[in-house]
Amino acid sequence: MDMGRESRWEKDAMTVEIVFALVTAVALAAAVFAVALSLALAFDISGSPKKGVLVGGALLGATAGMWRLVRVLLRFDKQRRMGR
């Protein structure tokens, strides 16, 4: 056996975890932005305030998505190092 090298199973598990992290991060970012968009539409905001709400929603969505991505990948790395 080659010690120190990753097996095919480990590489596949990493690939699945990366795809899972990306998909859930995008879904979370889209959900956060959708909330901001629905608030802008529900309260009939127009003009500059609407643009501010949408930009704020996009920034919050991007932040939430990055948080989710990092959290999932760090959790996977911790479990991998523990041997699970």
PyMOL commands that set and color helices and strands:
alter all, ss='L'
color gray80, all
select helices_A, chain A and resi 8-42+48-82
alter helices_A, ss='H'
color red, helices_A
deselect
rebuild
show_as cartoon
